[in-house]
Amino acid sequence: MSAYRSVVAGLIGGAVGTLAMGQYWTRVAPLLQGDGGSSGGSEQPKKDEHSISVIGQQHQPGESSTAAIGRVAYEKAEGHAPGKQTRAALSEAVHWGMGVGSGALYGALAGRGNPVKGAAFGVGLWALVDEGIVPLLGLQDGPAATPAKGHANRLGAHLTYGLALGVTALLIDALLPED
């Protein structure tokens, strides 16, 4: 199978995986998390006592890492904070960009789609990016600040993403004409 074909299958799989992850957060996570312990977003940013960030806290209370990335990029580019609707749109754009881009990377690395490889890739993203790089960059609280349920929920979301990615890439590969 050509690398191009694998990347295309991964891109499409990444989009489907991102949709599946969104459904996980909407339908499954609330059942496992309870109220989530989220703040109303009205409090001032506070120092993360569990920070492992090498550059300081970049996120605000109740702000997801994707929202923090979008907000910080916007502030750097525009010189002021984005409005509420722009923040939401930026967060979605970062989320989708990461999901589709990761899918392309999966396609390039994994070749033919495979649900087991996809699941392993999703777990790897969770461990490397969500549990490692994101807190190191101050885009979410350090790992000790999150209860075990929160870590399990994020693992579940990434596992869902990976499974959907692997299955979709496998199906797309079967549907695409041979090179």
C-alpha positions, 0 to 999 in steps of 0.5 A, a space after each residue: 500500500 502506498 504512503 499516500 493512500 495510508 495518509 489519506 485513509 488516516 486523515 479520514 480516520 482521524 476525522 471519524 475518530 475526532 467525531 467519536 471522541 466528541 461523542 465519548 465526551 458528550 455521552 460517556 464521560 459525564 456518566 463516569 465523571 459525575 459533575 466533573 468538578 469544573 468551575 463556572 469559568 468566572 474565577 480569576 486564573 489561579 496558580 496550578 499547585 501541581 504544575 509540571 510546566 517548564 514555561 508556566 501556567 498557560 490555561 485558565 480555570 475550567 479551560 480545556 487544553 485545546 481552548 488554551 492553545 487557541 486563546 494563547 495563539 489568538 492573543 499572540 496574533 491579535 494582542 487581545 483576548 478573543 470573545 466567547 464565540 471565537 474562543 469556542 471556535 478556536 478550541 474546535 479548530 485546534 481539536 479537529 486539527 489535532 485529530 485529523 493531523 494525528 490521523 494522518 500521522 497514524 496512516 503514515 506510521 501504521 500503513 494499513 488500518 487496523 483497530 488494534 493499532 488504532 487503539 494503541 495509537 490512541 493510548 499512545 497519544 493519551 500518554 505522550 500528549 495528554 499526560 505529558 506534553 500538554 501539562 509540560 507546556 502548562 496547557 492543563 494542570 499537572 497530573 497530580 491535580 486530576 483525580 483518577 476518574 479524570 485520567 481514566 476519562 481522558 484515556 477512554 476518550 483517546 481509546 475511542 478516538 484510536 479505535 474509530 481511527 483504526 476501523 475507519 482507516 481499514 474500511 477506507 483502505 478497502 474502498 480505495 482502488 488499488 494503486 
